[in-house]
Amino acid sequence: MNKPLEISIAEWQEIMQLPEVKESWGIQDDEKPEDFADMVYGVKFNFQSGSPGYVGELYILQGDVLTGDAPFLLIRDRNRSLVFAYDE
């Protein structure tokens, strides 16, 4: 259960649509998910947490530069849409 899973091309496409991701990576409308996946370290987990409790997909994204900024953490909300695990 706690082993990393590969992110599918369809999931990469969904991730690319998030405004914060588009802005952070400078994604253009014509960019292909395969190209984006080649420049980002990404992994998915079937996650099950303790309190307050979350069961579902957890995505971790890190660019190819270590800047000291935390990686992006994405989860699915009740509508199955991708959202940031921690909103500021």
C-alpha positions in Angstrom: 0.0 0.0 0.0 2.8 2.5 0.7 4.7 1.8 -2.4 5.1 4.5 -5.1 3.0 4.2 -8.2 3.6 5.7 -11.7 1.5 8.7 -12.7 -0.5 7.9 -15.9 -0.5 10.3 -18.9 -4.2 11.1 -18.2 -3.2 12.1 -14.6 -0.3 14.2 -15.8 -2.8 16.0 -18.1 -5.1 16.7 -15.2 -2.2 17.9 -13.0 -1.0 20.3 -15.8 -4.4 22.0 -15.7 -4.0 23.3 -12.1 -3.3 27.0 -12.3 -0.5 26.8 -9.7 1.2 24.0 -11.6 0.8 25.9 -14.9 2.4 29.0 -13.4 5.2 27.2 -11.5 6.4 25.3 -14.5 5.4 27.9 -17.2 3.2 25.4 -19.0 1.9 26.5 -22.4 -1.5 25.4 -23.7 0.1 23.2 -26.4 2.5 21.4 -24.1 2.1 17.6 -24.1 1.7 15.7 -20.8 4.6 13.4 -21.8 6.9 16.4 -22.1 5.8 17.7 -18.7 6.3 14.3 -17.1 9.9 14.2 -18.5 10.8 17.4 -16.6 9.1 16.7 -13.3 9.7 14.1 -10.6 6.3 12.8 -9.8 4.9 9.9 -7.9 1.5 8.7 -6.7 0.6 6.8 -3.6 -2.6 5.1 -2.5 -2.5 6.9 0.8 -4.3 6.1 4.0 -3.6 8.6 6.9 -4.5 8.6 10.5 -6.3 11.6 12.1 -7.9 13.7 10.7 -8.1 11.0 8.1 -7.6 10.9 4.3 -7.9 7.8 2.2 -7.1 8.2 -1.5 -4.5 9.3 -4.0 -1.6 11.4 -2.9 0.6 13.0 -5.6 4.1 14.4 -4.9 5.7 16.6 -7.5 9.2 18.0 -7.5 10.9 20.0 -10.2 14.3 19.1 -11.5 15.9 21.8 -9.4 16.2 21.6 -5.6 15.3 25.2 -4.5 14.5 24.6 -0.9 10.8 25.0 -1.7 8.6 22.0 -0.6 7.3 19.7 -3.3 3.7 20.0 -4.4 1.4 17.7 -2.6 -1.9 17.0 -4.3 -4.9 14.9 -3.1 -8.4 14.4 -4.4 -11.3 16.2 -2.8 -14.8 14.8 -2.3 -15.6 15.5 -6.0 -12.5 13.6 -7.1 -10.9 16.8 -8.3 -7.2 17.3 -7.7 -6.5 19.9 -5.0 -3.5 20.9 -3.0 -3.1 19.0 0.2 -2.4 22.2 2.1 -4.0 25.4 1.1 -2.2 28.5 2.4 
